[in-house]
Amino acid sequence: MTDLTALTLAEAKEGLAAKSFTALELTDAHLAAMESARVLNAYVLETPERARAMAKDADAKIAKGEGGNLLGIPLGIKDLFATKDVRLTACSKILGDFKPPYESTITAQLWRDGAVLLGKLNNDEFAMGSSNETSAFGSVINPWRREGSDTALVPGGSSGGSASAVAAGLCLGATGTDTGGSIRQPAAFTGIVGIKPTYGRCSRWGVVAFASSLDQAGPFARTVRDTAIMLRSMAGHDPKDTTSVDRAVPDYEAAIGKSVKGMKIGIPKEYRIDGMSPEIDKLWAQGVEWLKAAGAEIVEVSLPHTKYALPAYYVVAPAEASSNLARYDGVRYGARVDGKTISEMYENTRAAGFGPEVRRRIMIGTYVLSAGYYDAYYLRAQKVRTLIKKDFEDVFAKGVDAILTPATPSAAFGIGEKGKADPVEMYLNDIFTVTVNMAGLPGIAVPAGKDAQGLPLALQLIGRPFDEETLFSLGETIEQAAGRFEPKRWW
């Protein structure tokens, strides 16, 4: 039998349907791979018993001829999604051994469609980070290495465990969340595909909140087709989430292979930032040529407020985080550190429970929301956000179907190499991705090449609201031209 962990999600679906192997065999292969790859620290909790029970249930359904979009497919779940009776920590000490008595809407939909839970995946604490170095469970290791070096590299963040697990063959797909690039940047760093859907396309109910007006869940997988298959199960209206949009979920997989001839692709001049790596610039030019060769029309566009996106984001996101994280007080659930008074108990609990990056962002957020500073910072950032959104609306109004940009300013960097002395150095990793969250648009990262050290690089496609299908068609065109990338196994 071929290595079942080397299959794409689509190939695994075909194999299960043809009864070439069972869901239990597929699950056991992934559980064995997880066991041998613990050095990557991708999973913070493995659930083998539950996985095998779900796989057996899937096999019983397959035997009866019953279906499900993800029947028997083993997935990893970012530890930000509530999974009933399975520990949820957001990779923070403050939640302790919390086991939610409910299921997030997205995971409920994945189980409804027959998917198998392999375990919970590592992430930056409360999704705050661009490298997966802020997790209370320690850093995740990228399965990729620079040629001729054994330096441990970051997988990107905050969904680093999800990206690392998919790239290393420890699951066929994984869930992630994207607040400022936390799906697209890790996908780029690990040579896989990740899509952040339009804000409101996937329910946020039962997902630990970071910045409620920016957070959006999405899938990771090895191919564009695989992410399309997963998104079909994850998307949909949820009355429990007031920001969830009530519109039909298309068959995203049907968009794969559609011609992109005649599509108008915008190239934003503002993304040509000072000091951009020549390798990133070359990759971008290559992407333009691939889309031209497929019949797309390339036009230069302007997004004039792009330069304000990162500072505005780092006002809005911490402000919402400081409000959302006020609920972790040691009273209702999670960890508690006693004090002589209730105020002291709050202070002790939060000081012990939150890591340095989360504390930093809570402090920034509390400051920009405080009396005397609200208008100067938060209100002004929201006005900038409106201008960023209008920039995109103006471009799309001119008939542009999608925008092509780099996904990251560089390939993956080493653990501990960035942000130690200056946190802003780490925040600059989100320079190409935050605009998409500020405007609520869909964005996909697709592997498109390698740097001089053999590390994967990706391109980003940004689409119109609720037009993920166009991104899948264009993304698959780039994927076909660039080929797929897999790390050499060293673990």
N, C-alpha and C positions, 0 to 999 in steps of 0.2 A: 504493500500500500504506500502511496506517495505520502510525504510529510504533510499531514493535515493542517499544520499551522502555517504552511506556505501558501495555502489557498487564499484567493480573494473571497470576500463575502459572497459575491455573485456565484463564484465557482462552488463554494460550499453549499449554497442553496440548490444548485443543479445536482451536485453529488448526493445530497440528502433526498431530493425528489427521485433520483434514479436508483436510490437504495445502494449506492456504491459503498457507503459506510453509514453508521448510525449516528444519531445526535450524541449518544453516550460516548462513542468512540471519538467523535470530534471534540467533545468537552474534555474527556480524559487526556487527549493530546495537548490541549491548551493548559490544563492543570499541571501536567508534567513540565511543560515549557516554563510556566510561572515558577515552579519549584526550582528549576535550574537557573533561573535568571533573577534570583532575589537580590543579587549584587546591584541591580539597576534601581532597586527601591521604588518600583513603579506602583506596586500595590501596598496599601496600608492595612488592608484586611482581605484575606482570601476566604471564599465561602464554598469549599469543595462539596460539602454534603448537600447544600441547597442546589448547587449547580448540577450535581448528578441526578437529584430528584426532578429538577426541571427538564433535564435532558431525557430522562425516562418518560416523562409525561409527553414530551415532544415526539418521541419515538412511537408512543401509543397512538397519538393523533395521526402521524404519518402512515402508520399501518392501517388506520381506518379511512385514509384518503382525505382527512381533514387538513385544511390549510391555515396559513398565517404568513404574513409578509416576511417575518423573521423566524419562522418555526425551526427550532433547534440550533439557532445561531448564538454562539457564546460571545458575550459582550462584557466589557469592563465599564464601571460607572464611577464618574468623578465623585469624590467624597464631599460633594456639595449638594447632592440629590438625596432627599429623604427616601430610605428604603425600609419598609415596615419591619420592625423587630431586628434590623441589622444596624450595627453601630454607625452613627453619623457624627463626624467630628469637625468638618470643615478644615481639618488638619491644624486644629488649634487645641491648646490645653483646656480652654475655657468650657468646652462642651463635655469634657470628661468622657464618661462611658455612655453618653446619651443614645438611647435606642428609640427612634420615633415610632409612635403607635399608628402611623399613617404612611401612605406611599405618595411620592410626588406624582403629579399628573403624567409627566414624560415617562418615568420608569413604569408606571401602571400601563401606559400605552405600549411600551416595548414588551412587557410580559403578556399583555393581551394578544399581541401578534406572535407570541411563541418564543421570544428570545430567552436566553439562559444567562443568569447572573454568575459571573466568575468571581467577582469581588469588587471592593471599593478602591479607587485609584487616588494616588497622592496628588496634591496640588499645593500651590502657595497658600499660606494661612488666610482664610476668608477670601481667597482668590486675589490677594493683594501682592503682586509681584510679577516680574517678567522673566524669571529664570528657575522657578521652583526651588529656590534656596531658603524661603521663609517658612516652610512647613515645619510644624512641631515634630514631625516624624523624620526630619532630615531631608537632604537634597535628593532629587531624582537624578539618575545618571542617564545621559543620552547614549543610545546604543551605537551611535556613530563616533568615530575617532579620526583625528587628523592623521594623514598618511605618515607613517614612521614615528608616531607619537602615541604614548599611552596616557596622556593627560585626560582626566575626566572632564567631559563637557556638559554644559547645562542643556536640557531639552527644551528650554523656553518655558514661559509661564503665562497664566497661572496653571493651565491644564497640562503640566509637564508629564505627570504620571500617565495620563490618557495617551499623549503623543508617543511617549517612550514605549508603552505597552503595545500599541498598534504597530509601530516601526519594528519592534523586536519579535513580533509574532506571538504575543502573549494574550491576544484577543483578536477577533475578526473586525471589531469596531468598538468605539468607545464614545461616551457622552462627554461633552465639555461645556464650559460657559465662556462667553466672550463679553467683557465689559469695556475693554479698550484695545483688544487684539489677542485675548487669551486663548482663542482657538487657532487663529490664523498664524500667529508668530510661532507657537510650538510645532504646528504642522510644517512650517517652513524649515525650522531647525532640525527636524527629524525625517524629512523627505517623504512625508505623507500628505494626504488631502484633508483640509478642514474647512468647513463652511459656517459662517455666522449668518443665520437667516435674518430676514427683516424683523425689526422689533415688533413684537406682538404675534409673530407666526407660531412660536412655540410657547407653551404655558410656563410661567415662572412659579406656579404654585408648588410648594414643597421643595423649592430650591433655596438654599441659604442665600439671603440677599447681601450683596455688596453695595451696588448703586442702582436702585430700582429703575431709574429711567434709562439706564444704559445696558443692564444685564440682558443677555439673550443666550439661550442654550442652543447647542448645535452638535453635529456628529463629526467624528474623526474616522477615517478608514484609509485603506491603501490605495484606492482608486476613486475617480470621480463618480463612476457608476455606483460603487459601494456607499458613498455618502448620500447619493440620491435615494437609494433604497432605504437607508436608515432615516433620512429626513421625512420620508412619507409616513413612517410610523410615529415620529416624534412630533410632527406638526399637527395643528388643529385647534379649533376653538375650545376654550375652557371657561365656563361661567364662573368658576372659582377665582379666576384671574381677571381683574377689571381691565388690564392692558392687553388681554388676548383678543385678537381680531377674528370676527365671525365671517370667515370666507372659506370656500371649498378648498380642500387640499388636492392639488393636481397629482398626477402620476409622474413624479419627477424623473423616474427612470426612462420614460418615453422621450425625454429631451436629449438623452445620450445618443450621439450619432447624427443628430439633426444638422443640416447644412447651416453654416454661419455666413454663407454668401450674401452680400448686400448689407450685412449688419454694419452699423457705424460705431467705431470704437474710439473713445476719447483718450488722448494722452495729455495729462495735466502738466503744464510747464512748471507749476509751483513745486512739483515733487522732485525736480532736479536740484536737490539741496547741496549747499556748499560742503565740500569734503566727501561727497558720495564716492564710494569705492568704485574704481573702474570696472571691476567684475560685475557689480550690480547694474551699472550703466549698460554694459555689454549684454547682460542677460535680458534687460528690458528691451533693448534694440532687437535682440533675437526673437523675443515674444512678438514684437510688432511684425517682423518678417514672417513668422509662422501664421499669424492671423491674416496678413495680406495674402499669403500663398493660398489660404483657404477661402479667399474671396471677400474678406471683410474690408471695409473702407476705414482708413486711419485718419483721424482729424486731431489737430491740437486744440485743447480746451483750456480754459482758465478757471481755477478755483481760488480766487484772490484771498480768501480768509484762512487758507490752510495754515499759514504761519502762526495763527493764534490758537489753533486747535489744541495743541499739547498743553499750553498753560491754562486754557479754559477747562480742559478735561481734568487737570489736576487741581482745579477748584471745585468743579461740580461733583466729581466722584468721591473725594474725601468728605465733602459736605453731606452727601447722602449716606456715606458709610458711617459717619459719626452718629447720624440719626438712627440708622438701622441697627447698629451695634450697641445702642443704649439698652436693648432688651437683655443683654448678657450681664446680669447683675448679681448672680449667685443666689437669687431668691427662688425662681421658678423651676429651673432645670440646670443641669451642667455642674461644673465645679463650684465650690464655695470655700472661701478662706475667711474664717471668723474674725471679728473685731469687737472692740468694746462697745461701739455704737453701730447703728445701721449704716451710717455714712462711711465709717471705717471699714465695715464689712464689704461694702461696694468697692471702695478703693483697693483694699487688699486683694479681693477676688479679681478685679480687672487688671491690676498690676501683675499678678502672678499668672493670669490666664492668657493675656494677649502678648504676642511677641513684639519685638522692636518696630517692625515695619507697620504693623496694624496700629500700634500706639501712635506712631508718627502720623499716620493718616487720620486717625481720630482727632488728634490735636490740631492738625491743619484744618480739618472739617469743622471742628467746634469754633475755631478762630474765625473762619470766613463766614460763619453763620451768626457770630456774636453781634450784640448791639454796637453800632458805630462802624462795623466793617461789612455788614450784610450787603449794603448798596454798592460799596466800593469793590467788593470781590464777587460774591455769589450772583447778585443781580446782573452785574456787568458780564460775568461768564455766561449766564443764560442768554443775554442779548447777542453775544458772540456766537453762541450755539445756533441761534436763529439765523444769523448771517451765513454760517457754514452750511446749514440745511438749504438755504436759498441758493447758494452757489451751485449745489448739485441739481436743484430743481431747474435752474436756468440752463444748465448743460443738457439735462434730459429733455427740456422743452424744445431744444434745437434738433431733436431727432437722434441724439446719441443713445445707443442701446446699452452700452456698458463702458466702463473706464478701466484701462490697464495701467497698473503701477507695480513697483517692486513690493514685496511683502515685508521685508526687513532691511535695515541698513547694512547688515553683515550676516555671515554664517554664524553658527553656534560658537559661543566663547567658553572659556574654561571656568569651572566652578571657582568662585572667589576672585575672578579677574575684574569684575565691574561692580561699581556702586558702594564699595566699602567706605571710601573717603567721602564720596559725593553721591548721594542717592539720585541726583538728577541725571547722572551718567547712565543709570539703569532705566530711568523713565524715558530717555531718548530712544530706547528700543521700540517704543510704540509710535514713532513719528509717522509711519505710513498707515497705521491701522486705526488710530483714535477718531479720525474724521468720520469713519463709517458708523461708529457707535453714536457720535454726537448727532448725526443726521438720521439715525435709525434705519440705515440701508443694509441690504445683504452684501456680503463680501466672501469670496472664496480664495484660499491659498492653494496653488497647485505647484508641485515640484517641477522645476524647469531646467536645472543644470547643477553643476558643482563648481566650487571655488578651486583655487590653485592647490589647496591642501586636501582636496577630495571630499569636502563637506557639501551637503545639499543646499541649494538655494531655490527660492520660490518666487513666483509672480502672483500678484493679487488682481482679481477682477472684482469691480464694484458695480452693482446693478441697480435698476430702478426698484422702488418699493414693491415687494411681493412678486418680483420677477426672477426668482431663483432659477427657473428653467433655462433662461438665457445664459446664466452663469454656468450651469451644468454643460450646455452645448459648447460654449467657448472654452470652458475648462478642459473638456475632453479633447478638444482640438489641440490645445497646448500639450496635454498628456500624451497624445498619439505622436506628436512631433518630438517631444523631449524624451519619451520612454520613461520607464519606472526605475526607481532607485531603492536599493536595499543595503543596509549596513553589513559589513563583514562580521561574522560572529566571533566574538572574543570572550564572551562571558560564560 
